[in-house]
C-alpha cells in the first residue's frame, strides 16, 4: 500500500481572489492582447491593480510575469500571473507561497505602493 506524503494529504487552497482572477483570465484573448492587456482587462472586470509586468526570458519557466494586487474585505492579496515560454494557459500564484523569484519583489513593491498611497487596506 502506498502512503501519501504530508504535502499530498493537504490540498492546496487558493484564496478566492486568486481563483476569481484565474477565471477572469480564461476569458481573455492572450494572443490578441498580450499578457499585460489580458491582465489589465481581467483586473478591470474583477477589481485589482497591476503592480508591474516584466519579461523573464525563460527564467523559472516563465516568458512574462505580471504582479497584481487584489482586494477584498479580508485585505490585500498579491498574486503573480506567469506565462510559460511554450504558451499554454497562464498560471496564477499567490505571491505568499510562490517560489517564483519575482514573488518577494512583488510583495515588497505592493507594500511600498500601499505606503505611498496611504492606503490602510
C-alpha positions as a Markdown table, in Angstrom:
| # | Residue | x | y | z |
|---|---|---|---|---|
| 1 | Unk | 0.0 | 0.0 | 0.0 |
| 2 | Unk | 1.3 | 3.4 | -0.9 |
| 3 | Unk | 1.4 | 6.2 | 1.6 |
| 4 | Unk | 0.8 | 9.8 | 0.8 |
| 5 | Unk | 3.3 | 12.4 | 1.8 |
| 6 | Unk | 2.2 | 15.2 | 4.1 |
| 7 | Unk | 2.2 | 17.5 | 1.1 |
| 8 | Unk | -0.2 | 15.3 | -0.8 |
| 9 | Unk | -2.5 | 14.9 | 2.1 |
| 10 | Unk | -3.3 | 18.6 | 2.3 |
| 11 | Unk | -4.9 | 20.0 | -0.8 |
| 12 | Unk | -3.7 | 23.5 | -1.9 |
| 13 | Unk | -6.4 | 26.0 | -1.0 |
| 14 | Unk | -6.2 | 29.2 | -3.1 |
| 15 | Unk | -7.7 | 32.4 | -1.9 |
| 16 | Unk | -11.0 | 33.3 | -3.6 |
| 17 | Unk | -9.5 | 36.5 | -5.2 |
| 18 | Unk | -6.8 | 34.4 | -6.9 |
| 19 | Unk | -9.4 | 31.9 | -8.2 |
| 20 | Unk | -11.5 | 34.8 | -9.4 |
| 21 | Unk | -8.5 | 36.2 | -11.3 |
| 22 | Unk | -7.7 | 32.8 | -12.8 |
| 23 | Unk | -11.3 | 32.5 | -14.1 |
| 24 | Unk | -11.3 | 36.1 | -15.5 |
| 25 | Unk | -8.1 | 35.4 | -17.4 |
| 26 | Unk | -9.6 | 32.4 | -19.1 |
| 27 | Unk | -12.0 | 34.7 | -20.9 |
| 28 | Unk | -9.2 | 36.9 | -22.3 |
| 29 | Unk | -7.6 | 36.6 | -25.7 |
| 30 | Unk | -3.9 | 36.3 | -24.8 |
| 31 | Unk | -2.7 | 36.3 | -28.4 |
| 32 | Unk | -4.6 | 39.4 | -29.3 |
| 33 | Unk | -4.0 | 41.4 | -26.1 |
| 34 | Unk | -0.7 | 40.1 | -24.8 |
| 35 | Unk | -0.1 | 39.4 | -21.2 |
| 36 | Unk | -0.3 | 43.0 | -20.0 |
| 37 | Unk | -3.6 | 43.6 | -21.9 |
| 38 | Unk | -5.2 | 40.4 | -20.8 |
| 39 | Unk | -4.3 | 41.0 | -17.2 |
| 40 | Unk | -5.5 | 44.6 | -17.3 |
| 41 | Unk | -8.8 | 43.6 | -18.8 |
| 42 | Unk | -9.3 | 40.8 | -16.2 |
| 43 | Unk | -8.5 | 43.3 | -13.4 |
| 44 | Unk | -11.0 | 45.8 | -14.8 |
| 45 | Unk | -13.6 | 43.1 | -14.5 |
| 46 | Unk | -12.9 | 41.8 | -11.0 |
| 47 | Unk | -11.2 | 44.8 | -9.5 |
| 48 | Unk | -7.5 | 44.9 | -8.7 |
| 49 | Unk | -4.3 | 46.7 | -9.6 |
| 50 | Unk | -1.5 | 45.8 | -12.0 |
| 51 | Unk | 1.7 | 46.4 | -10.0 |
| 52 | Unk | 4.2 | 45.6 | -12.7 |
| 53 | Unk | 4.9 | 43.2 | -15.6 |
| 54 | Unk | 8.3 | 42.1 | -16.8 |
| 55 | Unk | 10.0 | 39.8 | -19.3 |
| 56 | Unk | 11.6 | 36.7 | -17.8 |
| 57 | Unk | 13.1 | 35.1 | -20.9 |
| 58 | Unk | 12.6 | 31.6 | -19.6 |
| 59 | Unk | 13.8 | 32.1 | -16.1 |
| 60 | Unk | 11.8 | 29.8 | -13.7 |
| 61 | Unk | 10.0 | 28.5 | -16.8 |
| 62 | Unk | 8.4 | 31.9 | -17.5 |
| 63 | Unk | 8.4 | 34.1 | -20.5 |
| 64 | Unk | 6.5 | 37.0 | -18.9 |
| 65 | Unk | 5.1 | 37.7 | -15.4 |
| 66 | Unk | 2.8 | 40.2 | -14.0 |
| 67 | Unk | 2.3 | 41.1 | -10.3 |
| 68 | Unk | -1.1 | 42.2 | -9.2 |
| 69 | Unk | -2.8 | 43.4 | -6.1 |
| 70 | Unk | -6.3 | 42.0 | -5.4 |
| 71 | Unk | -8.6 | 43.5 | -2.7 |
| 72 | Unk | -11.4 | 42.0 | -0.6 |
| 73 | Unk | -13.0 | 42.6 | 2.8 |
| 74 | Unk | -10.2 | 40.5 | 4.3 |
| 75 | Unk | -7.5 | 42.8 | 2.8 |
| 76 | Unk | -5.0 | 42.8 | 0.0 |
| 77 | Unk | -3.7 | 39.7 | -1.7 |
| 78 | Unk | -0.7 | 39.9 | -4.1 |
| 79 | Unk | -0.6 | 37.4 | -7.0 |
| 80 | Unk | 1.8 | 36.5 | -9.8 |
| 81 | Unk | 0.5 | 35.8 | -13.3 |
| 82 | Unk | 3.0 | 33.8 | -15.3 |
| 83 | Unk | 3.2 | 33.0 | -19.0 |
| 84 | Unk | 5.3 | 29.9 | -19.9 |
| 85 | Unk | 7.7 | 30.2 | -22.9 |
| 86 | Unk | 5.9 | 27.4 | -24.8 |
| 87 | Unk | 2.5 | 29.0 | -24.4 |
| 88 | Unk | -0.4 | 27.3 | -22.7 |
| 89 | Unk | -2.7 | 28.7 | -20.0 |
| 90 | Unk | -1.5 | 31.4 | -17.7 |
| 91 | Unk | -0.5 | 30.4 | -14.2 |
| 92 | Unk | -1.8 | 32.4 | -11.3 |
| 93 | Unk | 0.1 | 32.0 | -8.0 |
| 94 | Unk | -0.3 | 33.5 | -4.5 |
| 95 | Unk | 2.8 | 35.6 | -4.0 |
| 96 | Unk | 3.0 | 34.5 | -0.4 |
| 97 | Unk | 3.5 | 30.9 | -1.4 |
| 98 | Unk | 5.0 | 31.2 | -4.9 |
| 99 | Unk | 8.6 | 30.0 | -5.5 |
| 100 | Unk | 9.0 | 32.3 | -8.5 |
| 101 | Unk | 11.9 | 34.7 | -8.0 |
| 102 | Unk | 9.7 | 37.8 | -8.5 |
| 103 | Unk | 7.3 | 36.9 | -5.7 |
| 104 | Unk | 9.3 | 38.6 | -3.0 |
| 105 | Unk | 9.8 | 41.6 | -5.2 |
| 106 | Unk | 6.0 | 41.8 | -5.9 |
| 107 | Unk | 5.2 | 41.6 | -2.2 |
| 108 | Unk | 7.7 | 44.3 | -1.3 |
| 109 | Unk | 6.6 | 46.5 | -4.2 |
| 110 | Unk | 2.9 | 46.1 | -3.1 |
| 111 | Unk | 3.8 | 47.1 | 0.4 |
| 112 | Unk | 5.7 | 50.2 | -0.9 |
| 113 | Unk | 2.9 | 51.3 | -3.1 |
| 114 | Unk | 0.4 | 50.9 | -0.2 |
| 115 | Unk | 2.6 | 53.1 | 2.0 |
| 116 | Unk | 3.0 | 55.7 | -0.8 |
| 117 | Unk | -0.8 | 55.7 | -1.4 |
| 118 | Unk | -1.5 | 56.0 | 2.3 |
| 119 | Unk | -3.9 | 53.0 | 1.8 |
| 120 | Unk | -4.6 | 51.1 | 5.0 |
| 121 | Unk | -6.3 | 48.1 | 3.4 |
